Amino acid sequence: MTRRLVVVAEPDDKRARSLDAAMERAGLCRPLYVPWTDVLRDPSQLQHIGSPGDFLRVESPGSDPKTWHLLAQRGGFDGTLTDGQWRPGRAFFVGLQRALADICRATPQLIPTHPAQHILTMTDKLWCAQHLQQHHIATPQTDDAPQSVEALRAQLHKQRRYAVFVKPRWGSSAAGVMAYRFRPNEEQLITTARLVDGQLVNEKRLHVYRDSASISVLLQTILSDGAVVQRWIPKAATSGGPFDVRVLMIAGQLAQRVARVGNGAITNLHIDAKRMSAEEALDSVGPHVADRVYSVCQQVADSFPGQLVLGIDVMVDAAGRPFVIECNAWGDYLPKLLHHGQDSYDSQVHAMFGTAA
């Protein structure tokens, strides 16, 4: 009997639609969906879904505002947010921890394709950096950030660190990420965020701030919820600008990858960074740079056994040395990016079921 795939996800989510299309192309039955909202209301229902040996996929809960709020409420968040407003991550992460524990207890009969501990490690930027360091994988120095702007400035001044990234510890998609240059009499902050009536709102473009008052408010919003300070290593540039590379490892094998060429320090695709062939961008830095990057990605995949898909963000410096910036348990939504004629969902279906798309 063919195994089935059980998916915790919102069935109409763009990721679910992409997965459905891949399953259909492979001639397989549509997955059995259990909405996140149903799981949060009664996780025990998962005990009766699927058969022993079926696969379990836990899809990203962050794209649906209602699911995000329910998880954050489980973690103690009691506020309300407007559209586009930055979402604090601490409470969401606590809720996610509790929800994943419930899912694990309810599904001993299923084979997880996203082990819960791997999801949590990759969702927490500090844990992820520590994980990479423990496995001797090069990553920019990443430290727990102080909770006030004054303490951050004092720390940077003491350490003589004048260029860092300040990132929400539990954030994603560059939301709230701040590239911060600091000297006693001069500051600059680059971020997708702007202030609207005193609230931090994310936009799909970069803003540059140079006045200390705005910089202080923006930084304090992020620091007060929990953040990391990451060493700013200048990225290598290709003809279009600085770039990094998103590499997918599927079932431990190199799969889809793409260079993200930006206009500044932050190069996420959703803020209009340009796609470019990863090999073309890496080869422009020097010979064998692509080999070094993919070798590091293999180390990362080996450090997360049992993880079906890993989205790895890698940068290289001007000398071609690779550094893993972040890992993403849900970094596989890369529409129209093909590897051997397959998109990322085709590749995952093939890895699970051995069926050519």
Secondary structure as the mmCIF struct_conf table of DSSP 4:
data_model
#
loop_
_struct_conf.conf_type_id
_struct_conf.id
_struct_conf.beg_label_comp_id
_struct_conf.beg_label_asym_id
_struct_conf.beg_label_seq_id
_struct_conf.end_label_comp_id
_struct_conf.end_label_asym_id
_struct_conf.end_label_seq_id
STRN STRN1 LEU A 5 VAL A 8
BEND BEND1 ALA A 9 ALA A 9
TURN_TY1_P TURN_TY1_P1 PRO A 11 ASP A 12
BEND BEND2 ASP A 13 ASP A 13
HELX_RH_AL_P HELX_RH_AL_P1 LYS A 14 ARG A 25
TURN_TY1_P TURN_TY1_P2 ALA A 26 GLY A 27
HELX_LH_PP_P HELX_LH_PP_P1 CYS A 29 PRO A 31
STRN STRN2 LEU A 32 VAL A 34
HELX_RH_AL_P HELX_RH_AL_P2 TRP A 36 ARG A 41
HELX_RH_3T_P HELX_RH_3T_P1 PRO A 43 HIS A 48
BEND BEND3 ILE A 49 GLY A 50
TURN_TY1_P TURN_TY1_P3 PRO A 52 GLY A 53
STRN STRN3 PHE A 55 VAL A 58
BEND BEND4 PRO A 61 PRO A 61
TURN_TY1_P TURN_TY1_P4 GLY A 62 SER A 63
BEND BEND5 ASP A 64 ASP A 64
HELX_RH_AL_P HELX_RH_AL_P3 PRO A 65 ARG A 74
TURN_TY1_P TURN_TY1_P5 GLY A 75 GLY A 76
TURN_TY1_P TURN_TY1_P6 ASP A 83 GLY A 84
STRN STRN4 GLN A 85 GLN A 85
HELX_LH_PP_P HELX_LH_PP_P2 TRP A 86 PRO A 88
HELX_RH_AL_P HELX_RH_AL_P4 ARG A 90 ALA A 106
TURN_TY1_P TURN_TY1_P7 PRO A 108 GLN A 109
BEND BEND6 LEU A 110 LEU A 110
STRN STRN5 ILE A 111 PRO A 112
BEND BEND7 THR A 113 HIS A 114
HELX_RH_AL_P HELX_RH_AL_P5 ALA A 116 THR A 123
BEND BEND8 ASP A 124 ASP A 124
HELX_RH_AL_P HELX_RH_AL_P6 LYS A 125 GLN A 134
TURN_TY1_P TURN_TY1_P8 HIS A 135 HIS A 136
STRN STRN6 THR A 142 ASP A 144
HELX_LH_PP_P HELX_LH_PP_P3 ALA A 145 PRO A 146
BEND BEND9 GLN A 147 SER A 148
HELX_RH_AL_P HELX_RH_AL_P7 VAL A 149 GLN A 159
TURN_TY1_P TURN_TY1_P9 ARG A 160 ARG A 160
STRN STRN7 ALA A 163 PRO A 168
TURN_TY1_P TURN_TY1_P10 ARG A 169 TRP A 170
TURN_TY1_P TURN_TY1_P11 SER A 173 GLY A 176
STRN STRN8 MET A 178 ARG A 183
TURN_TY1_P TURN_TY1_P12 PRO A 184 ASN A 185
STRN STRN9 GLU A 186 VAL A 196
TURN_TY1_P TURN_TY1_P13 ASP A 197 GLY A 198
STRN STRN10 GLN A 199 TYR A 209
HELX_RH_AL_P HELX_RH_AL_P8 SER A 212 ASP A 225
STRN STRN11 ALA A 227 ARG A 231
HELX_LH_PP_P HELX_LH_PP_P4 ILE A 233 ALA A 236
STRN STRN12 ALA A 237 THR A 238
TURN_TY1_P TURN_TY1_P14 SER A 239 GLY A 240
STRN STRN13 GLY A 241 ILE A 250
TURN_TY1_P TURN_TY1_P15 ALA A 251 GLY A 252
STRN STRN14 GLN A 253 VAL A 261
BEND BEND10 ASN A 263 ALA A 265
HELX_RH_3T_P HELX_RH_3T_P2 LEU A 269 ILE A 271
TURN_TY1_P TURN_TY1_P16 ASP A 272 ASP A 272
HELX_LH_PP_P HELX_LH_PP_P5 ALA A 273 ALA A 273
STRN STRN15 LYS A 274 MET A 276
HELX_RH_AL_P HELX_RH_AL_P9 ALA A 278 VAL A 285
TURN_TY1_P TURN_TY1_P17 PRO A 287 HIS A 288
HELX_RH_AL_P HELX_RH_AL_P10 VAL A 289 SER A 303
BEND BEND11 PHE A 304 PHE A 304
TURN_TY1_P TURN_TY1_P18 PRO A 305 GLY A 306
BEND BEND12 LEU A 308 LEU A 308
STRN STRN16 VAL A 309 VAL A 316
TURN_TY1_P TURN_TY1_P19 ALA A 318 ALA A 319
STRN STRN17 PRO A 322 ASN A 328
TURN_TY1_P TURN_TY1_P20 ALA A 329 TRP A 330
TURN_TY1_P TURN_TY1_P21 PRO A 335 LYS A 336
STRN STRN18 HIS A 339 HIS A 339
TURN_TY1_P TURN_TY1_P22 HIS A 340 GLY A 341
STRN STRN19 GLN A 342 GLN A 342
HELX_RH_AL_P HELX_RH_AL_P11 SER A 344 PHE A 353
#
